């Protein structure tokens, strides 16, 4: 569950730290006991980032740098302070709850009000980058993100991809001119099928197979057929894929539909 996302642009840190992304992650992610769990395939991969202009991108980048520097400075100056402790106090401030004596100490030494102000500025800037009102409810945020996700999928079907790290995600497209919004027209870049797509190797152990198939189901825009899942791998025995799907169904991690199709 630990994924390193190596991006050198603090703009992405700002968006991922915003109320918009947190709302999405809490709704789309899983849980561990009674705590939220950030699932990369459901929280990060399908999340539609905004397409800001240069000024909006710079504003979010600058605010994210300030937030990062503030948190590092405070934690370095006080060995007993942690990000968890700081954000627990921040949540109480957001909901207007009374602080304990220990929390007031964290608030004062950790300058939590400064962190709160930076997050409010980031939220406002990210809403502006999406072109949305700043007072949307969580339900309205989710509805707009789902609709934007559909729009992005339609764009990608036509060959327009908004890469996060183009040189890493699409090395074959290095010489293609990228638009100012980070858009990339890859209509003329050879597709994986034409270039000889490399199928993934079928995992050797059952735990790896369960994790892999579960991830594939989560990524599909619609229920997946057993045969389609098997074709994603090199020499994957159909019976083995069926066994994994049966296990996921038994564990309540997948649903069996008609015509041997499966959904998360």
Backbone as JSON, one array per atom type, in Angstrom:
{
  "sequence": "XXXXXXXXXXXXXXXXXXXXXXXXXXXXXXXXXXXXXXXXXXXXXXXXXXXXXXXXXXXXXXXXXXXXXXXXXXXXXXXXXXXXXXXXXXXXXXXXXXXXXXXXXXXXXXXXXXXXXXXXXXXXXXXXXXXXXXXXXXXXXXXXXXXXXXXXXXXXXXXXXXXXXXXXXXXXXXXXXXXXXXXXXXXXXXXXXXXXXXXXXXXXXXXXXXXXXXXXXXXXXXXXXXXXXXXXXXXXXXXXXXXXXXXXXXXXXXXXXXXXXXXX",
  "N": [[0.82, -1.21, 0.0], [2.17, 1.12, 0.14], [3.12, 3.74, -1.79], [5.38, 5.5, -3.74], [5.28, 8.66, -5.11], [6.91, 10.25, -7.37], [7.31, 13.4, -8.05], [8.44, 16.49, -9.24], [7.22, 18.91, -9.02], [5.66, 21.17, -7.02], [3.07, 21.87, -7.37], [1.43, 19.62, -7.65], [1.54, 18.56, -5.09], [0.11, 20.53, -3.77], [-2.49, 20.27, -4.9], [-3.12, 17.62, -4.14], [-3.21, 17.98, -1.44], [-5.45, 19.39, -1.0], [-8.88, 20.25, -0.11], [-10.6, 19.25, -2.03], [-9.33, 16.97, -3.14], [-9.02, 15.42, -0.82], [-11.68, 14.96, -0.11], [-12.47, 13.36, -2.28], [-10.68, 11.15, -1.93], [-11.45, 10.1, 0.55], [-13.99, 9.22, -0.06], [-13.63, 7.43, -2.2], [-11.63, 5.69, -1.4], [-10.51, 2.9, 0.68], [-11.0, 1.25, 3.88], [-9.35, 0.67, 7.0], [-9.93, -1.13, 9.65], [-11.41, 1.26, 11.53], [-10.41, 3.38, 10.17], [-9.52, 5.61, 7.49], [-8.23, 4.44, 4.35], [-5.78, 4.88, 1.95], [-6.07, 4.03, -1.25], [-4.17, 3.45, -4.02], [-5.03, 2.71, -6.65], [-7.65, 3.52, -6.64], [-7.86, 6.01, -5.43], [-5.8, 7.7, -6.39], [-5.02, 7.09, -9.16], [-7.45, 7.37, -10.82], [-8.11, 9.97, -10.26], [-9.08, 13.13, -11.33], [-7.0, 15.65, -12.13], [-6.9, 19.28, -11.94], [-6.9, 21.55, -14.77], [-5.09, 24.03, -14.87], [-4.39, 27.56, -15.62], [-1.24, 29.22, -16.28], [-0.77, 31.12, -14.22], [-2.5, 30.29, -12.17], [-1.47, 27.75, -11.65], [1.07, 28.44, -10.69], [0.39, 29.82, -8.36], [-0.75, 27.78, -6.74], [1.46, 26.09, -6.59], [3.32, 27.73, -5.19], [2.01, 28.11, -2.71], [1.9, 25.47, -1.8], [4.61, 24.93, -1.5], [5.15, 26.69, 0.59], [3.58, 25.53, 2.62], [4.83, 23.01, 2.89], [7.41, 23.81, 3.68], [6.83, 25.12, 6.08], [5.8, 23.05, 7.74], [8.01, 21.31, 7.87], [9.88, 22.98, 9.1], [8.73, 23.48, 11.63], [8.52, 20.89, 12.77], [11.22, 20.19, 12.81], [12.2, 22.02, 14.63], [11.02, 21.32, 17.02], [11.32, 18.48, 18.63], [9.42, 16.8, 19.76], [7.08, 17.21, 18.42], [4.78, 16.09, 15.96], [3.61, 15.37, 12.61], [1.15, 14.1, 12.67], [0.19, 14.85, 15.21], [0.01, 17.63, 14.85], [-1.92, 17.83, 12.81], [-4.11, 16.65, 14.03], [-4.78, 18.6, 15.89], [-5.33, 20.65, 14.12], [-7.67, 19.67, 12.87], [-9.47, 19.86, 15.01], [-9.56, 22.63, 15.29], [-10.76, 23.32, 12.89], [-13.33, 22.34, 13.25], [-14.17, 23.8, 15.35], [-13.8, 22.86, 17.95], [-13.03, 22.56, 21.47], [-9.71, 22.88, 22.75], [-7.43, 20.73, 24.46], [-5.13, 21.15, 27.23], [-2.65, 20.12, 26.47], [-3.01, 20.08, 23.7], [-3.31, 22.78, 23.19], [-0.72, 23.61, 23.68], [0.63, 22.3, 21.59], [-0.6, 23.65, 19.51], [0.36, 26.27, 19.86], [3.24, 26.08, 19.82], [3.56, 24.73, 17.45], [2.48, 26.41, 15.61], [-0.08, 26.08, 14.45], [-2.24, 27.5, 13.51], [-1.17, 28.96, 11.42], [-0.65, 26.93, 9.61], [-3.26, 26.1, 9.16], [-4.29, 28.39, 7.89], [-2.76, 28.35, 5.53], [-3.68, 25.98, 4.36], [-6.33, 26.72, 3.87], [-5.94, 28.7, 1.97], [-4.8, 27.15, -0.06], [-6.95, 25.45, -0.64], [-8.8, 27.32, -1.68], [-7.39, 28.2, -3.95], [-7.17, 25.85, -5.46], [-9.85, 25.24, -5.97], [-10.37, 27.42, -7.63], [-8.7, 26.75, -9.74], [-10.01, 24.59, -10.85], [-12.17, 25.94, -11.69], [-14.46, 26.11, -10.22], [-17.11, 26.95, -7.84], [-16.22, 28.07, -4.54], [-17.59, 27.16, -2.34], [-18.71, 24.63, -2.49], [-20.55, 21.68, -1.57], [-19.62, 18.47, -0.11], [-20.9, 16.44, -1.51], [-21.48, 17.74, -3.92], [-18.9, 18.28, -4.83], [-17.92, 15.67, -5.28], [-19.7, 14.8, -7.28], [-19.01, 16.5, -9.39], [-16.33, 15.79, -9.79], [-16.56, 13.12, -10.61], [-17.91, 13.48, -13.02], [-15.97, 14.96, -14.39], [-13.97, 13.07, -14.51], [-15.11, 11.28, -16.34], [-15.08, 12.9, -18.61], [-12.33, 13.16, -19.01], [-11.62, 10.53, -19.57], [-12.88, 10.22, -22.0], [-11.39, 12.04, -23.49], [-8.88, 10.75, -23.47], [-9.49, 8.5, -24.92], [-9.56, 9.59, -27.39], [-6.97, 10.2, -27.78], [-5.79, 12.25, -26.33], [-3.85, 12.98, -23.68], [-3.27, 13.91, -20.35], [-0.49, 14.07, -19.1], [1.33, 13.41, -16.04], [4.04, 12.98, -15.49], [5.48, 13.13, -18.21], [7.89, 12.26, -19.49], [8.45, 9.97, -18.12], [6.06, 8.47, -18.04], [5.37, 8.28, -20.72], [7.66, 7.62, -22.57], [8.09, 7.24, -25.31], [6.9, 9.36, -26.45], [8.4, 11.64, -26.32], [9.22, 13.61, -28.14], [6.96, 14.86, -28.93], [5.05, 17.79, -29.08], [4.02, 19.51, -26.2], [1.08, 20.92, -24.89], [0.27, 24.08, -23.21], [-1.29, 23.47, -21.05], [-0.42, 21.08, -20.16], [-1.27, 19.14, -21.82], [-1.33, 16.47, -24.17], [-1.15, 15.41, -27.42], [-1.39, 12.32, -28.63], [-2.02, 11.03, -30.91], [-0.56, 10.16, -33.11], [1.36, 8.61, -32.06], [2.7, 5.37, -31.84], [0.46, 2.87, -30.85], [0.13, 0.7, -27.97], [-0.7, -1.78, -28.81], [-0.06, -1.8, -31.56], [2.67, -1.5, -31.4], [3.46, -3.81, -30.36], [2.41, -4.96, -27.78], [3.43, -5.58, -24.45], [2.55, -8.15, -22.46], [1.67, -8.61, -19.01], [3.46, -10.64, -16.66], [2.17, -13.63, -15.31], [1.46, -13.68, -11.92], [3.35, -15.54, -9.45], [2.61, -16.46, -6.89], [-0.31, -17.11, -4.85], [-1.28, -14.96, -3.12], [-0.16, -12.73, -4.48], [-1.46, -12.95, -6.91], [-4.13, -12.53, -6.18], [-4.02, -9.86, -5.26], [-3.25, -8.58, -7.64], [-5.34, -9.16, -9.53], [-7.49, -8.06, -8.17], [-6.73, -5.38, -8.23], [-6.86, -4.89, -11.0], [-9.62, -5.19, -11.48], [-10.56, -2.99, -10.08], [-9.62, -0.93, -11.65], [-11.06, -1.04, -13.99], [-13.46, 0.48, -16.16], [-15.92, -0.66, -16.39], [-17.74, -3.73, -15.6], [-15.63, -6.6, -15.77], [-14.87, -9.27, -18.01], [-14.11, -12.71, -17.47], [-12.43, -13.87, -19.47], [-11.28, -11.59, -20.63], [-9.74, -10.61, -18.54], [-7.91, -12.7, -18.22], [-6.51, -12.52, -20.61], [-4.84, -10.41, -20.19], [-2.42, -11.24, -19.31], [0.68, -13.09, -19.65], [0.45, -16.29, -20.75], [-1.48, -17.0, -18.78], [-3.23, -19.31, -16.95], [-6.57, -20.06, -17.56], [-8.15, -21.3, -15.63], [-6.79, -20.7, -13.29], [-7.12, -17.93, -13.08], [-9.86, -17.88, -12.77], [-10.03, -19.14, -10.3], [-8.89, -17.22, -8.6], [-10.73, -15.14, -8.89], [-12.98, -16.37, -7.79], [-12.13, -16.55, -5.15], [-11.96, -13.83, -4.46], [-14.64, -13.13, -4.64], [-15.7, -14.72, -2.6], [-14.52, -13.53, -0.42], [-15.8, -11.16, -0.36], [-14.8, -9.11, -1.88], [-15.24, -8.79, -4.51], [-17.78, -8.9, -7.07], [-19.84, -11.28, -8.64], [-21.24, -11.22, -11.76], [-23.72, -11.58, -14.4], [-23.0, -13.68, -17.29], [-20.39, -14.39, -16.69], [-18.98, -12.16, -15.81], [-17.21, -9.72, -13.81], [-17.09, -7.45, -11.02], [-15.74, -4.84, -8.87]],
  "CA": [[0.0, 0.0, 0.0], [3.05, 2.29, 0.15], [3.47, 4.13, -3.15], [6.12, 6.76, -3.86], [4.91, 9.4, -6.31], [8.05, 11.17, -7.52], [7.01, 14.55, -8.9], [9.26, 17.6, -8.78], [6.42, 20.12, -9.09], [4.85, 21.28, -5.81], [1.67, 22.04, -7.77], [0.71, 18.38, -7.38], [1.41, 18.49, -3.64], [-0.97, 21.42, -3.4], [-3.78, 19.68, -5.28], [-3.35, 16.44, -3.33], [-3.43, 18.43, -0.07], [-6.64, 20.23, -0.98], [-10.16, 19.68, 0.32], [-11.2, 18.54, -3.15], [-8.76, 15.62, -3.23], [-9.31, 14.69, 0.41], [-13.07, 14.51, -0.24], [-12.45, 12.25, -3.23], [-9.97, 10.01, -1.37], [-12.25, 9.51, 1.62], [-15.15, 8.55, -0.66], [-13.23, 6.37, -3.12], [-10.68, 4.78, -0.78], [-11.0, 1.85, 1.56], [-10.86, 1.48, 5.31], [-8.61, -0.3, 7.8], [-10.68, -1.0, 10.89], [-12.29, 2.44, 11.39], [-9.58, 4.46, 9.63], [-9.45, 5.67, 6.02], [-7.05, 3.85, 3.72], [-5.56, 5.48, 0.63], [-5.8, 3.01, -2.27], [-3.65, 4.12, -5.21], [-5.81, 2.46, -7.86], [-8.97, 4.15, -6.56], [-7.75, 7.4, -4.97], [-4.85, 8.5, -7.17], [-5.03, 6.85, -10.6], [-8.58, 7.95, -11.55], [-8.41, 11.33, -9.81], [-8.85, 14.11, -12.4], [-6.37, 16.9, -11.71], [-7.39, 20.44, -12.69], [-6.07, 22.01, -15.89], [-5.02, 25.47, -14.59], [-3.5, 28.38, -16.44], [0.08, 29.35, -15.67], [-0.85, 31.89, -12.98], [-3.13, 29.44, -11.16], [-0.51, 26.7, -11.3], [2.13, 29.05, -9.88], [-0.17, 30.12, -7.04], [-0.84, 26.53, -5.99], [2.84, 25.64, -6.36], [3.92, 28.56, -4.16], [1.35, 27.81, -1.43], [2.32, 24.13, -1.39], [5.99, 25.07, -1.02], [5.07, 27.32, 1.91], [3.07, 24.54, 3.57], [5.87, 22.02, 3.1], [8.5, 24.43, 4.44], [6.35, 25.39, 7.43], [5.72, 21.81, 8.49], [9.37, 20.83, 8.12], [10.52, 23.89, 10.05], [8.14, 23.28, 12.96], [8.9, 19.56, 13.27], [12.65, 20.21, 13.08], [12.46, 22.87, 15.79], [10.45, 20.7, 18.22], [11.44, 17.04, 18.38], [8.26, 16.06, 20.25], [5.93, 17.48, 17.57], [4.65, 15.23, 14.79], [2.57, 15.79, 11.68], [-0.13, 13.58, 13.16], [-0.25, 15.72, 16.3], [-0.35, 18.94, 14.29], [-3.17, 17.75, 12.05], [-5.2, 16.39, 14.97], [-5.17, 19.92, 16.42], [-5.93, 21.39, 13.0], [-9.04, 19.2, 12.7], [-10.28, 20.44, 16.07], [-9.76, 24.04, 14.96], [-11.72, 23.4, 11.78], [-14.68, 22.05, 13.73], [-14.48, 24.67, 16.47], [-13.79, 22.12, 19.2], [-12.11, 23.06, 22.49], [-8.42, 22.2, 22.82], [-6.91, 20.4, 25.78], [-3.91, 21.89, 27.55], [-1.59, 19.59, 25.62], [-3.28, 20.51, 22.33], [-3.0, 24.22, 23.1], [0.74, 23.71, 23.59], [0.97, 21.95, 20.21], [-1.09, 24.73, 18.67], [1.22, 27.45, 19.99], [4.59, 25.82, 19.35], [3.5, 24.26, 16.07], [1.9, 27.45, 14.75], [-1.08, 25.36, 13.68], [-3.1, 28.48, 12.84], [-0.51, 29.29, 10.16], [-0.9, 25.78, 8.74], [-4.68, 26.16, 8.81], [-4.44, 29.46, 6.91], [-2.18, 27.9, 4.26], [-4.6, 25.01, 3.77], [-7.49, 27.45, 3.36], [-5.51, 29.34, 0.73], [-4.65, 26.09, -1.06], [-8.31, 25.04, -1.04], [-9.38, 28.35, -2.55], [-6.65, 28.22, -5.21], [-7.49, 24.64, -6.22], [-11.21, 25.45, -6.49], [-10.25, 28.34, -8.76], [-8.06, 26.04, -10.85], [-11.07, 23.78, -11.47], [-13.22, 26.83, -12.17], [-15.66, 25.78, -9.45], [-17.36, 27.78, -6.66], [-15.44, 27.61, -3.39], [-18.46, 26.72, -1.25], [-19.4, 23.4, -2.86], [-20.64, 20.64, -0.56], [-18.87, 17.27, -0.47], [-21.65, 15.74, -2.56], [-21.3, 18.47, -5.18], [-17.51, 18.06, -5.25], [-17.82, 14.31, -5.82], [-20.44, 14.73, -8.54], [-18.23, 17.19, -10.43], [-15.13, 15.0, -10.07], [-16.97, 11.95, -11.39], [-18.19, 13.96, -14.37], [-14.69, 15.34, -15.01], [-13.29, 11.81, -14.81], [-15.69, 10.78, -17.58], [-14.59, 13.74, -19.7], [-10.92, 12.83, -19.25], [-11.56, 9.22, -20.22], [-13.26, 10.45, -23.4], [-10.22, 12.67, -24.1], [-7.83, 9.76, -23.66], [-9.92, 7.62, -26.0], [-9.27, 10.3, -28.63], [-5.53, 10.39, -27.89], [-5.32, 13.41, -25.57], [-3.52, 12.53, -22.34], [-2.7, 14.97, -19.52], [0.55, 13.37, -18.34], [1.93, 14.04, -14.87], [5.47, 12.95, -15.81], [5.45, 12.61, -19.58], [9.12, 11.56, -19.86], [8.43, 8.66, -17.47], [4.86, 7.73, -18.4], [5.28, 8.08, -22.17], [8.98, 7.94, -23.13], [8.06, 7.24, -26.77], [6.27, 10.6, -26.91], [9.25, 12.75, -25.88], [9.37, 14.67, -29.13], [5.67, 15.46, -29.22], [4.9, 19.09, -28.42], [3.02, 19.5, -25.13], [0.39, 22.2, -24.73], [0.54, 24.79, -21.97], [-2.07, 22.88, -19.97], [0.07, 19.75, -19.9], [-1.99, 18.23, -22.69], [-0.46, 15.83, -25.15], [-1.87, 14.7, -28.47], [-0.56, 11.17, -28.99], [-2.72, 10.34, -31.98], [0.37, 9.54, -34.06], [2.32, 7.76, -31.36], [2.26, 3.99, -31.98], [-0.24, 2.34, -29.69], [0.77, -0.48, -27.38], [-1.04, -2.95, -29.63], [0.71, -1.76, -32.8], [4.1, -1.6, -31.11], [3.76, -5.12, -29.77], [2.19, -4.77, -26.36], [4.0, -6.58, -23.57], [1.62, -8.57, -21.42], [2.3, -8.82, -17.72], [3.67, -12.03, -16.29], [1.19, -14.12, -14.33], [2.14, -13.82, -10.61], [3.63, -16.91, -9.08], [1.96, -16.86, -5.65], [-1.73, -16.78, -4.77], [-1.49, -13.59, -2.62], [0.16, -11.78, -5.54], [-2.51, -13.04, -7.92], [-5.32, -11.88, -5.63], [-3.79, -8.42, -5.27], [-3.2, -8.12, -9.02], [-6.67, -9.22, -10.14], [-8.32, -7.07, -7.49], [-6.36, -4.07, -8.77], [-7.39, -4.78, -12.37], [-11.06, -4.96, -11.4], [-10.79, -1.61, -9.62], [-9.26, 0.01, -12.71], [-11.95, -1.17, -15.14], [-14.62, 1.39, -16.16], [-17.15, -1.46, -16.38], [-17.43, -5.1, -15.21], [-14.68, -7.28, -16.65], [-15.13, -10.69, -18.27], [-13.01, -13.61, -17.12], [-11.5, -14.02, -20.58], [-10.55, -10.34, -20.81], [-8.73, -10.54, -17.48], [-6.87, -13.69, -18.5], [-5.71, -12.07, -21.75], [-3.91, -9.35, -19.76], [-1.18, -11.84, -18.81], [1.35, -14.08, -20.48], [0.2, -17.69, -20.4], [-2.24, -17.13, -17.54], [-4.24, -20.36, -17.08], [-7.91, -19.56, -17.32], [-8.65, -21.85, -14.38], [-6.15, -19.97, -12.19], [-7.79, -16.63, -12.97], [-11.18, -18.17, -12.2], [-9.83, -19.44, -8.88], [-8.67, -15.95, -7.9], [-12.01, -14.44, -8.88], [-13.83, -17.05, -6.82], [-11.64, -16.16, -3.82], [-12.35, -12.44, -4.22], [-16.09, -13.13, -4.4], [-15.92, -15.32, -1.28], [-14.06, -12.57, 0.59], [-16.6, -9.95, -0.45], [-14.0, -8.08, -2.54], [-15.68, -8.72, -5.9], [-19.15, -9.37, -7.31], [-20.01, -12.05, -9.86], [-22.43, -10.81, -12.51], [-24.07, -12.56, -15.42], [-22.04, -13.87, -18.39], [-19.03, -14.54, -16.15], [-18.34, -10.85, -15.64], [-16.92, -9.43, -12.4], [-16.93, -6.04, -10.67], [-15.24, -4.7, -7.51]],
  "C": [[0.85, 1.26, 0.0], [3.5, 2.57, -1.28], [4.22, 5.45, -3.11], [5.74, 7.42, -5.18], [5.96, 10.49, -6.5], [7.73, 12.26, -8.54], [7.78, 15.75, -8.36], [8.52, 18.93, -8.79], [5.49, 20.17, -7.88], [3.38, 21.55, -6.12], [0.86, 20.8, -7.4], [0.54, 18.17, -5.88], [0.25, 19.35, -3.18], [-2.34, 20.81, -3.71], [-4.11, 18.48, -4.4], [-3.6, 16.79, -1.86], [-4.74, 19.19, 0.09], [-7.88, 19.48, -0.5], [-10.79, 18.85, -0.79], [-10.65, 17.11, -3.23], [-9.06, 14.8, -1.99], [-10.74, 14.15, 0.38], [-13.16, 13.3, -1.15], [-11.84, 10.99, -2.6], [-10.77, 9.31, -0.28], [-13.44, 8.74, 1.05], [-14.74, 7.33, -1.48], [-12.35, 5.31, -2.47], [-11.33, 3.73, 0.1], [-10.88, 2.24, 3.02], [-10.02, 0.37, 5.91], [-9.14, -0.14, 9.21], [-11.62, 0.21, 10.74], [-11.55, 3.64, 10.81], [-9.59, 4.44, 8.11], [-8.17, 5.05, 5.52], [-6.94, 4.35, 2.3], [-5.16, 4.38, -0.34], [-5.38, 3.71, -3.56], [-4.55, 3.94, -6.42], [-7.17, 3.14, -7.84], [-8.9, 5.62, -6.18], [-6.88, 8.26, -5.88], [-5.02, 8.32, -8.68], [-6.21, 7.5, -11.32], [-8.88, 9.39, -11.18], [-8.11, 12.33, -10.92], [-8.27, 15.42, -11.85], [-6.96, 18.07, -12.5], [-6.44, 20.76, -13.83], [-5.95, 23.54, -15.77], [-4.22, 26.23, -15.64], [-2.2, 28.56, -15.68], [0.04, 30.07, -14.33], [-1.46, 31.05, -11.86], [-2.19, 28.35, -10.7], [0.58, 27.25, -10.39], [1.64, 29.37, -8.48], [-0.24, 28.87, -6.17], [0.54, 26.01, -5.65], [3.47, 26.41, -5.2], [3.32, 28.26, -2.78], [1.77, 26.43, -0.91], [3.75, 24.14, -0.87], [6.0, 25.69, 0.37], [4.6, 26.33, 2.97], [4.14, 23.51, 3.9], [6.99, 22.58, 3.97], [8.07, 24.69, 5.89], [6.32, 24.13, 8.27], [7.11, 21.27, 8.83], [10.07, 21.68, 9.18], [10.03, 23.64, 11.48], [8.59, 21.95, 13.56], [10.4, 19.51, 13.61], [12.98, 21.0, 14.34], [11.97, 22.25, 17.1], [10.39, 19.2, 18.02], [10.2, 16.26, 18.81], [7.01, 16.29, 19.39], [5.96, 16.57, 16.34], [3.57, 15.78, 13.87], [1.19, 15.3, 12.14], [-0.69, 14.47, 14.27], [-0.71, 17.07, 15.8], [-1.7, 18.88, 13.6], [-4.37, 17.37, 12.94], [-5.71, 17.7, 15.58], [-5.85, 20.74, 15.33], [-7.39, 20.97, 12.79], [-9.96, 19.78, 13.78], [-10.56, 21.91, 15.8], [-10.81, 24.19, 13.88], [-13.15, 23.2, 12.25], [-15.05, 22.87, 14.96], [-14.52, 23.97, 17.81], [-12.75, 22.7, 20.17], [-10.84, 22.22, 22.53], [-8.07, 21.88, 24.26], [-5.64, 21.21, 26.03], [-2.75, 21.43, 26.67], [-1.77, 20.06, 24.18], [-3.03, 22.0, 22.16], [-1.5, 24.45, 22.99], [1.21, 23.38, 22.17], [0.58, 23.07, 19.26], [-0.14, 25.92, 18.68], [2.6, 27.19, 19.42], [4.61, 25.39, 17.88], [2.92, 25.26, 15.09], [0.84, 26.83, 13.83], [-2.02, 26.32, 12.95], [-2.51, 28.9, 11.5], [-0.76, 28.17, 9.15], [-2.34, 25.78, 8.26], [-4.92, 27.22, 7.73], [-3.9, 29.05, 5.55], [-3.1, 26.89, 3.58], [-5.84, 25.7, 3.2], [-7.16, 28.15, 2.05], [-5.35, 28.32, -0.4], [-6.01, 25.64, -1.56], [-8.91, 26.03, -2.02], [-8.72, 28.34, -3.92], [-6.99, 27.01, -6.08], [-8.92, 24.72, -6.76], [-11.17, 26.36, -7.71], [-9.66, 27.64, -9.98], [-9.06, 25.13, -11.58], [-12.14, 24.67, -12.1], [-14.54, 26.59, -11.47], [-15.86, 26.77, -8.31], [-16.63, 27.2, -5.45], [-16.29, 27.01, -2.27], [-19.24, 25.45, -1.59], [-19.45, 22.43, -1.67], [-19.83, 19.43, -1.01], [-19.57, 16.51, -1.59], [-21.47, 16.41, -3.91], [-19.88, 18.3, -5.72], [-17.38, 16.7, -5.91], [-18.52, 14.2, -7.16], [-19.65, 15.37, -9.67], [-16.96, 16.41, -10.78], [-15.45, 13.77, -10.9], [-17.24, 12.35, -12.84], [-16.9, 14.33, -15.11], [-13.89, 14.1, -15.36], [-13.8, 11.22, -16.12], [-15.18, 11.59, -18.78], [-13.14, 13.4, -20.03], [-10.78, 11.48, -19.94], [-11.92, 9.35, -21.7], [-12.1, 11.11, -24.15], [-9.16, 11.63, -24.43], [-8.19, 8.78, -24.78], [-9.63, 8.24, -27.36], [-7.78, 10.6, -28.79], [-4.97, 11.58, -27.14], [-5.1, 13.01, -24.14], [-2.83, 13.67, -21.58], [-1.67, 14.32, -18.58], [0.96, 14.15, -17.1], [3.45, 14.09, -15.02], [5.6, 12.3, -17.17], [6.69, 11.8, -19.92], [9.19, 10.18, -19.23], [7.24, 7.83, -17.94], [4.78, 7.42, -19.89], [6.61, 8.42, -22.82], [8.99, 7.99, -24.65], [7.51, 8.54, -27.33], [7.11, 11.82, -26.58], [9.28, 13.91, -26.86], [8.05, 15.33, -29.52], [5.54, 16.76, -28.44], [3.76, 19.0, -27.41], [2.4, 20.87, -25.01], [0.64, 22.81, -23.38], [-0.23, 24.23, -20.78], [-1.56, 21.49, -19.62], [-0.66, 18.71, -20.72], [-1.04, 17.68, -23.74], [-1.31, 15.07, -26.15], [-0.99, 13.55, -28.93], [-1.21, 10.36, -30.09], [-1.76, 9.58, -32.88], [1.45, 8.72, -33.37], [1.84, 6.32, -31.46], [1.61, 3.48, -30.71], [0.48, 1.11, -29.19], [0.51, -1.71, -28.25], [-0.19, -2.99, -30.89], [2.19, -1.97, -32.55], [4.47, -2.95, -30.52], [3.63, -5.04, -28.27], [2.79, -5.92, -25.55], [2.99, -6.91, -22.49], [2.37, -8.82, -20.13], [2.47, -10.32, -17.46], [2.64, -12.42, -15.23], [1.91, -14.34, -13.0], [2.27, -15.27, -10.17], [2.86, -17.37, -7.84], [0.5, -16.41, -5.63], [-1.97, -15.38, -4.2], [-1.23, -12.52, -3.68], [-0.93, -11.77, -6.61], [-3.78, -12.33, -7.45], [-5.18, -10.37, -5.68], [-3.85, -7.87, -6.69], [-4.59, -8.08, -9.66], [-7.6, -8.22, -9.49], [-8.02, -5.66, -8.02], [-6.9, -3.85, -10.17], [-8.89, -4.52, -12.36], [-11.36, -3.52, -11.01], [-10.53, -0.6, -10.72], [-10.25, 0.01, -13.87], [-13.12, -0.19, -15.06], [-15.94, 0.66, -16.1], [-16.77, -2.88, -15.97], [-16.57, -5.81, -16.25], [-15.03, -8.76, -16.8], [-13.89, -11.5, -17.9], [-11.98, -13.7, -18.23], [-10.67, -12.77, -20.81], [-9.45, -10.21, -19.77], [-7.59, -11.51, -17.77], [-5.95, -13.23, -19.62], [-4.72, -10.96, -21.39], [-2.54, -9.91, -19.37], [-0.6, -12.83, -19.82], [1.04, -15.47, -19.93], [-0.5, -17.85, -19.05], [-3.3, -18.21, -17.71], [-5.62, -19.81, -16.71], [-8.45, -20.03, -15.98], [-8.05, -21.12, -13.17], [-6.81, -18.61, -11.98], [-9.17, -16.82, -12.35], [-11.08, -18.44, -10.7], [-9.66, -18.16, -8.06], [-9.98, -15.17, -7.8], [-12.98, -15.06, -7.87], [-13.44, -16.66, -5.4], [-12.06, -14.74, -3.48], [-13.85, -12.34, -3.93], [-16.38, -13.65, -2.99], [-15.53, -14.36, -0.16], [-14.87, -11.28, 0.57], [-15.87, -8.8, -1.12], [-14.34, -7.95, -4.02], [-17.1, -9.27, -5.99], [-19.19, -10.13, -8.64], [-21.32, -11.64, -10.52], [-22.75, -11.87, -13.55], [-22.98, -12.63, -16.49], [-20.6, -13.92, -17.93], [-18.27, -13.22, -16.11], [-18.23, -10.54, -14.15], [-16.7, -7.92, -12.21], [-16.38, -5.97, -9.26], [-16.36, -4.85, -6.48]]
}
